[in-house]
Amino acid sequence: MQVVGVIACLRQLGGPAALNRRKLRAMKDSILQMSLLLMCAVQAAFACESRSLELRKVSPDLTVVVTHRDRPIAGIEVQVVPDKGTEPVFTGTTNENGTILIRRLTVGRYYLIASHADFEAGREWIEVGAVPDAKTKRRLDFQWADWSYETSRVAGSLTGRIPGSTGNKLMDVARPVKTIYPGVDITLRSAFSGDEYRTVSDNNGAFLFSNLPDGIYVITIAGGMKSITGIAEVTRHVIDVKRTINRTSLPLQLRDTGCYRTEFQLADDPIDRSPLLEAIDKDDVEVVRLLLSKHASMNESGTNALVMAAGRGFPEGAQITKLLLDSGADPNMANSDGWTPLMSAEGFIYREPWGVSSHIITKELLVRGANPNARSKTGKTPLIVAAGQPNHDDASFLQELINAGANVNAADEDGQTALMAAAEKGHVSKVGLLLDNGANVNTRDKSGKTALQYARPPRNRHDDDFPQCYESLSSDDLKPNNDCEATRQLLKSRM
């Protein structure tokens, strides 16, 4: 999701005149910024609307299973709400096996929602048909809070960044200073027993909950603190406390998390990231231009500015990519994982209208000499990355790389080819284009599987014999167009 910073939003609304530094100094801050920020908030609200879900056909008797890190979770609330109503027709909680059986749903469409402690395990748009068919599901699986932080002790610090004090608005944003947040109320509650603990961050912004039993907790951090990204909202995270985990600290940094929200996020990366990378992360074209004019370094600590910019397939990302290349950025310089700018461009989540910008970035990199056959540390090539991108079946990305000389039969360290990667996603257009350009349909990966086996569905709910054809959500924004059966038939016709 695109993160639009305050200054970037001001520029979008103000036009070129707003970029004039002398006029910025002369702005009447109290009036202008208030109105512009309100408009930016409205923009962000529209940009962050929930996307529609794929309609899934289910049986009248439906089993829902909820797990957390592959273990069943009891006590998860499951509701079934008519898509044209607000009152649930079913409410229940999962048993000790993480399972709940919903019986005798009538014909119609519903939203199925599984949640606990205000954290959703999942949401599906389902339809109970009068006559079941091959696509009718009798079971839906959800993972609850698998993104939780794991740690052996709940201790950490609250830090952030505030604008610098250069006297220049652009540079104040581009060169923020580190700050700490003392006196912040923090609550820790056991997710299922309800046991609750409280503390306050000390003068160094540090906090500690001592002698906690292993378990799953919800941490709540009060809001109201100021940072470069805005005013902190109340932050809530799920935490797994386990004595066997190596992590012993939770350094939490106040960040813009998208949708115009500022919350504390785990900050394993250094807080003192360079101004150039900060500006790229905020899609701030003018600050990038300014910093490059001051000869800002385009590489730091294994991070490559061009890799970051190329992976942001927004109009701003395309502009910043060109600025970096014009300033001498190496189109083939990889980051610490061996990931090149071209790989980063191909891995962007395709989303209109920004997919157009991803094409612009790809073409710009290729014109500047980007290697279409470069390899990451795991052997991935740009073509394999593009073929495996799950959120679109746009074969034109692959065609651009092939036209530039990409090897269609290159394989990564596991032996996976671009054809296998596309087949696993059920992307018929990509598979067809690769086959038309000489992809070997009979190649096997290191485990002996062919592209056809990558395109197969799971045989049963316990089937872990990967790979298996990918099933993804479709929407107005993300268009996977995946069709596993059509992919299999196409592959069989070329064998």
Rosetta blueprint (number, residue, H / E / L):
1 M L
2 Q L
3 V L
4 V L
5 G L
6 V H
7 I H
8 A H
9 C H
10 L H
11 R H
12 Q H
13 L H
14 G H
15 G L
16 P H
17 A H
18 A H
19 L H
20 N L
21 R H
22 R H
23 K H
24 L H
25 R H
26 A H
27 M L
28 K L
29 D H
30 S H
31 I H
32 L H
33 Q H
34 M H
35 S H
36 L H
37 L H
38 L H
39 M H
40 C H
41 A H
42 V H
43 Q H
44 A H
45 A H
46 F H
47 A H
48 C L
49 E L
50 S L
51 R L
52 S L
53 L L
54 E L
55 L E
56 R E
57 K E
58 V E
59 S E
60 P E
61 D E
62 L E
63 T E
64 V E
65 V E
66 V E
67 T E
68 H E
69 R L
70 D L
71 R E
72 P E
73 I L
74 A L
75 G L
76 I L
77 E E
78 V E
79 Q E
80 V E
81 V E
82 P E
83 D L
84 K L
85 G L
86 T L
87 E L
88 P L
89 V L
90 F E
91 T E
92 G E
93 T E
94 T L
95 N L
96 E L
97 N L
98 G L
99 T E
100 I E
101 L E
102 I E
103 R L
104 R L
105 L L
106 T L
107 V L
108 G E
109 R E
110 Y E
111 Y E
112 L E
113 I E
114 A E
115 S E
116 H E
117 A L
118 D L
119 F E
120 E E
121 A E
122 G E
123 R E
124 E E
125 W E
126 I E
127 E E
128 V E
129 G L
130 A L
131 V L
132 P L
133 D L
134 A L
135 K L
136 T L
137 K E
138 R E
139 R E
140 L E
141 D E
142 F E
143 Q E
144 W L
145 A L
146 D L
147 W L
148 S L
149 Y E
150 E E
151 T E
152 S L
153 R L
154 V E
155 A E
156 G E
157 S E
158 L E
159 T E
160 G E
161 R E
162 I E
163 P L
164 G L
165 S L
166 T L
167 G L
168 N L
169 K H
170 L H
171 M H
172 D H
173 V H
174 A H
175 R L
176 P L
177 V E
178 K E
179 T E
180 I E
181 Y L
182 P L
183 G L
184 V L
185 D E
186 I E
187 T E
188 L E
189 R E
190 S E
191 A L
192 F L
193 S L
194 G L
195 D L
196 E E
197 Y E
198 R E
199 T E
200 V E
201 S L
202 D L
203 N L
204 N L
205 G L
206 A E
207 F E
208 L E
209 F E
210 S L
211 N L
212 L L
213 P L
214 D L
215 G E
216 I E
217 Y E
218 V E
219 I E
220 T E
221 I E
222 A L
223 G L
224 G L
225 M L
226 K E
227 S E
228 I L
229 T L
230 G E
231 I E
232 A L
233 E L
234 V L
235 T E
236 R E
237 H E
238 V E
239 I E
240 D E
241 V E
242 K L
243 R L
244 T L
245 I L
246 N L
247 R L
248 T L
249 S L
250 L E
251 P E
252 L E
253 Q E
254 L E
255 R E
256 D E
257 T E
258 G E
259 C L
260 Y L
261 R E
262 T E
263 E E
264 F E
265 Q E
266 L E
267 A L
268 D L
269 D L
270 P L
271 I L
272 D L
273 R L
274 S L
275 P H
276 L H
277 L H
278 E H
279 A H
280 I H
281 D H
282 K L
283 D L
284 D L
285 V H
286 E H
287 V H
288 V H
289 R H
290 L H
291 L H
292 L H
293 S H
294 K L
295 H L
296 A L
297 S L
298 M L
299 N E
300 E E
301 S L
302 G L
303 T E
304 N E
305 A H
306 L H
307 V H
308 M H
309 A H
310 A H
311 G L
312 R L
313 G L
314 F L
315 P H
316 E H
317 G H
318 A H
319 Q H
320 I H
321 T H
322 K H
323 L H
324 L H
325 L H
326 D H
327 S L
328 G L
329 A L
330 D L
331 P L
332 N L
333 M L
334 A L
335 N L
336 S L
337 D L
338 G L
339 W L
340 T L
341 P H
342 L H
343 M H
344 S H
345 A H
346 E H
347 G L
348 F L
349 I L
350 Y L
351 R L
352 E L
353 P L
354 W H
355 G H
356 V H
357 S H
358 S H
359 H H
360 I H
361 I H
362 T H
363 K H
364 E H
365 L H
366 L H
367 V H
368 R L
369 G L
370 A L
371 N L
372 P L
373 N L
374 A L
375 R L
376 S L
377 K L
378 T L
379 G L
380 K L
381 T L
382 P H
383 L H
384 I H
385 V H
386 A H
387 A H
388 G L
389 Q L
390 P L
391 N L
392 H E
393 D L
394 D L
395 A L
396 S H
397 F H
398 L H
399 Q H
400 E H
401 L H
402 I H
403 N H
404 A L
405 G L
406 A L
407 N L
408 V L
409 N L
410 A L
411 A E
412 D L
413 E L
414 D L
415 G L
416 Q L
417 T E
418 A H
419 L H
420 M H
421 A H
422 A H
423 A H
424 E H
425 K L
426 G L
427 H L
428 V H
429 S H
430 K H
431 V H
432 G H
433 L H
434 L H
435 L H
436 D H
437 N L
438 G L
439 A L
440 N L
441 V L
442 N L
443 T L
444 R L
445 D L
446 K L
447 S L
448 G L
449 K L
450 T L
451 A H
452 L H
453 Q H
454 Y H
455 A L
456 R L
457 P L
458 P L
459 R L
460 N L
461 R L
462 H L
463 D L
464 D L
465 D L
466 F L
467 P L
468 Q L
469 C L
470 Y L
471 E L
472 S L
473 L L
474 S L
475 S L
476 D L
477 D L
478 L L
479 K E
480 P L
481 N L
482 N L
483 D L
484 C H
485 E H
486 A H
487 T H
488 R H
489 Q H
490 L H
491 L H
492 K H
493 S H
494 R L
495 M L
